[in-house]
Amino acid sequence: MKTIDAIYKRKSTRAFRGKNISRTILSDILQAGLQAPSPKNDQPWYFLVMEQQEKRYEVARILETRLKEIKEKSDLQGIERPDILGAFESVRILREAPVLIFVYVDDKKCIGHDDSVRWKLSARDSECTHIMAIGAAIQNILLAATEKGVDSLWLGDIFYAYNSLYEYLGIEGCMMAVIALGYSSEKIEKVARKNLNEMVRWL
Ligand SMILES: Cc1cc2nc3c(=O)[nH]c(=O)nc-3n(C[C@H](O)[C@H](O)[C@H](O)COP(=O)(O)O)c2cc1C
């Protein structure tokens, strides 16, 4: 598959069937992640690959518990949180996807964050560039997955339960995202994009 075809073919999948992904395919996909560019080639990423069902269920349970707490609090305050309602979908996805890849940035390369709310763009420039590299690695993974016929979802909803998940997963580093991988159980429509003219200014 040509790179340009993978770029256009990739779509977020939110319903996975039970079929597992072979270790060979997973290794190829992860290798593609490692080929991403990074500042001074310092490759600031770590990956935790979770295949075991009971561990995926526990991750989903941790997120669900935290979301319920946040919802309860916002309900009491009369604050609407549609984002939280949407995030409950991620609980199901974390259970359903046969593989979860947690992506970390080396914590020597970022300020210690103990609360997702404190993540700001005012972070140090070196930290920002490492975060960009993580994004590049994740996109490489998604494109390689597409090329291998594997469907994917990039999830940031884990930030709602950052501290509890961080503790459960027990890895040094700043958790950046989780990628759900598997085989879709439904036909996915391509989500529309804005026009080039709206987004680009030519000088
Ligand atoms: C950093 C990041 C975080 C995301 N987090 C979530 C998420 O938590 N839950 C979810 O369903 N989709 C998540 N997505 C997927 C986006 O919703 C999706 O990429 C977007 O709607 C465009 O659709 P497409 O990927 O099918 O092109 C995330 C995407 C990115 C890049």
PDBQT file of the ligand as one rigid body, heavy atoms in Angstrom, charges set to zero:
ROOT
HETATM    1  C1  LIG A 301      -4.767  13.100  20.507  1.00  0.00    +0.000 C 
HETATM    2  C2  LIG A 301      -6.040  12.416  20.114  1.00  0.00    +0.000 A 
HETATM    3  C3  LIG A 301      -6.877  11.947  21.105  1.00  0.00    +0.000 A 
HETATM    4  C4  LIG A 301      -8.052  11.268  20.757  1.00  0.00    +0.000 A 
HETATM    5  N1  LIG A 301      -8.826  10.770  21.756  1.00  0.00    +0.000 NA
HETATM    6  C5  LIG A 301      -9.935  10.080  21.446  1.00  0.00    +0.000 A 
HETATM    7  C6  LIG A 301     -10.714   9.496  22.469  1.00  0.00    +0.000 A 
HETATM    8  O1  LIG A 301     -10.379   9.561  23.660  1.00  0.00    +0.000 OA
HETATM    9  N2  LIG A 301     -11.842   8.825  22.122  1.00  0.00    +0.000 N 
HETATM   10  C7  LIG A 301     -12.226   8.690  20.811  1.00  0.00    +0.000 A 
HETATM   11  O2  LIG A 301     -13.247   8.067  20.547  1.00  0.00    +0.000 OA
HETATM   12  N3  LIG A 301     -11.484   9.217  19.809  1.00  0.00    +0.000 NA
HETATM   13  C8  LIG A 301     -10.349   9.898  20.090  1.00  0.00    +0.000 A 
HETATM   14  N4  LIG A 301      -9.575  10.402  19.086  1.00  0.00    +0.000 N 
HETATM   15  C9  LIG A 301      -9.942  10.159  17.677  1.00  0.00    +0.000 C 
HETATM   16  C10 LIG A 301     -10.568  11.360  17.017  1.00  0.00    +0.000 C 
HETATM   17  O3  LIG A 301     -11.876  11.559  17.513  1.00  0.00    +0.000 OA
HETATM   18  C11 LIG A 301     -10.574  11.144  15.508  1.00  0.00    +0.000 C 
HETATM   19  O4  LIG A 301      -9.255  11.039  15.047  1.00  0.00    +0.000 OA
HETATM   20  C12 LIG A 301     -11.268  12.275  14.752  1.00  0.00    +0.000 C 
HETATM   21  O5  LIG A 301     -12.630  12.337  15.064  1.00  0.00    +0.000 OA
HETATM   22  C13 LIG A 301     -11.120  12.124  13.227  1.00  0.00    +0.000 C 
HETATM   23  O6  LIG A 301     -11.653  10.889  12.803  1.00  0.00    +0.000 OA
HETATM   24  P1  LIG A 301     -10.751   9.823  12.023  1.00  0.00    +0.000 P 
HETATM   25  O7  LIG A 301      -9.638   9.409  12.945  1.00  0.00    +0.000 OA
HETATM   26  O8  LIG A 301     -11.667   8.690  11.705  1.00  0.00    +0.000 OA
HETATM   27  O9  LIG A 301     -10.210  10.480  10.800  1.00  0.00    +0.000 OA
HETATM   28  C14 LIG A 301      -8.400  11.091  19.392  1.00  0.00    +0.000 A 
HETATM   29  C15 LIG A 301      -7.536  11.565  18.403  1.00  0.00    +0.000 A 
HETATM   30  C16 LIG A 301      -6.369  12.207  18.756  1.00  0.00    +0.000 A 
HETATM   31  C17 LIG A 301      -5.428  12.674  17.669  1.00  0.00    +0.000 C 
ENDROOT
TORSDOF 0
